[in-house]
Amino acid sequence: MLPHESDCSKFYKCSHGVPVELRCPTDLYFNPQQNYCDWPKNVNCTNKNARRIKSRSVMFTGREVSNGKFCPLENPEEDILYPHESNCSLFYKCFSGKLVAHTCPPNLYYNPDKKYCDWPANVNCSTEQHNVTNNTGDCPLENPAQDILYPHESKCNVFYKCSNGQKVPIECLPGLYFNPKTNSCDWPENVNCVNHTSVN
């Protein structure tokens, strides 16, 4: 993760070689030494630009990528974000006409009203949506620096993400399969998933 060049409350997380801009919860700054959002007193940041909200009408062409989710074919100036259907700590960001799944920093949930990762108390999202499975020994007890993802045993459109030693099942958007080579949901033609069944 990298700090934002002009806003202490923002940072970048790389996703498949692409830096994705993320925002800390209210009143927190990104701490590049610890790689998480922290209290301002613990962060040496001189670019203390408060969150500036740009209000602008944007016209673009795009397509519906899922029920009610619309992504422009070209990347707009402002981020287009959607909450994940079943996991409070995940969200989607439009990138070149496709939805790309992203994970909030540890112990934070995606806040669709504010469009950034926030404290769970500030987010209307039930932890029951996580549907955690039993640990099969594939996940480390402590969360590693990088996400550990596994394909589902029988469903092409489902994968597991390790969270505190447990495997959390995550379903790709309709029409997409999990691609273990890129660790992301992808078009079926890009995924070698022959012996599995897809459930949409």
N, C-alpha and C positions, 0 to 999 in steps of 0.2 A: 504494500500500500504506500501511496505517496501523498504528501500534503498538497493542498490546492495552492496555486501561486498567489492568490490575492484574498482568500477568505479562510480564516482560521477554522470556521465551522464546517468546511468542506474538505473532502479528500478523494483520492482516486484509488480504485481497486481494479487490477487488471483482470479481464475476462477474455480468455483466448487471444491474448496479445493486444487487446483493445482496452485503453484506460476508460473506466466508467466512473463518472463523477457521482459521489454519494455525499449525504449531509448528516452531520451529527444531530442528536436530539437538541431541543431548545436549551440554551445556556451552556452547552458543552463545546469544546474545541477538539480537533483531531490532534492526538499526541503521536508524532512520528517516531519517538523513541520506544513507545509501548505498542504502537499500531492499534490503538483503539481511541474512542471518544472519551475525553477526560475533563475534569474541572479546569477552567481557565488558569487558575493559580498554579497548576502543575504543568502548564504548557508554555514553552518559550516561543511565542508567536507575535511578530511585530506587525503583521498585515491584518489587523483586527477590523476588517470590513464586516459590518453586520450583514445579516442575510438581506439581500436586496431582491425584492420580488418584481420581476419584469411583467408588465401587463401589455399584451400585444395580440392583435388578431393575426393569425397565421393561416394562409391558404396553402393547401398541399394536396397532392394526389396520393392515394394509398389504397389499401384493401383491408377488409375485415379478416383478421387472422384467427379469431375465435368469437364465440357469442358475445357481441357487443364490444369487442376489443378491436380497435382500428389502429393500424400502423401505417405511416406514410412510407412511400417507396424510397424517398430520399430523407436523410436525417434532418429534422427541423432544428431551428436554433434552440428551442426549448424542449426539455425531456418530456416524453410521453411514458407514463408509468402506470402499471396496473397491479393490484394485489394478487397474490397467489390464491388459488381456489381453496386450498386445504392446509397450508402451512403459514402461520403468522410471521415467521422470520424470513420468508421468501417474497420476492416481488418480481415483476417483469418490466423490462425496459425495451422500447422499440429501437431496433437497430436495422437500418436498410430494409424496411418492410417486414421484418420478422421480430417476434418476441424472444428476448433472451432472458433467462432466469438469473436472478442475482440473490445473494444471501446477505442479510443484515449482519453487522458485527455481533459478537456473542452477547446474549441477554437482552437484545433489542428486537422489537417487532416492526414490521413495515406499517406506517401510518398513512393510509390512502387519503385522508383529509389534508394532511400537511405535505404529503409526497416525499417523506424521508423516514429513515429508521428512527424509532422513538422508544421511550420507556414503555413496557407492557401496560402500566397503569393508565397511560394516555391513549391506548389503542383499544378499539372495540373489536377484539378478536379473541375467540375462545381457544385456550390451550388444548381443549379436547379435539380440535381440528388436526392436531399433529399425528394422531393414530400411530403411536410408537409401537414397533414390533419388539419382540423379545430379542435380546442380544444373542447373536450366534457366534460371537468370538471374532468376527471380522472387523469390528470397530475398536479403536483404542479407547480406553476409559476417559482420557482427557482429550479435548478437542485439539487436533493438530493445527498448524499454521495454515495449511491448505485443506480445502474440502476433500473428503474421501467419498467417492460415489461408486455404487455398484449397480449393475443391471439387475432387474427382477428376474426370478427364475423362469417365469412362464409368460410374462406380459411385456411386449416390446415397448409399450408406451409408459411403463412404470420403471422407476429406479429408486435406489435407496441412498440416503445421505446420512453419514455418521453424525450423531449429536450426543455428546456425553456418554459414549460407549454403547449407544443404542442405534439401531438402523431405523430411520424414519422413511416410510414409503412416500414418494412424490410422483404424481401423475403428470405427464406431459400434456400440453394442450391438445385438444382433439385434432387428429390427423398427423401428429408428430410422434416419432419414436425416440427413445433414448439412444444416443450414440456414444458408446463407451470409449471410442477413440478421441472424441472431442469433449467428453464429459458434459454434453448439453443435449437438449431436445433438438431434433433435426428432421428433415424430410425423410420419409421411408426409403426413397431411392438411394439415400446416402448411408443407410444403416444396413449392416449384414445381420438381419434377424429373421432366420428361416424357420427354426424349430419352435419359435415362440408364438403365442397368440396375442392379438391386440384386443383390448376391451375399451370401447369408446362409448 
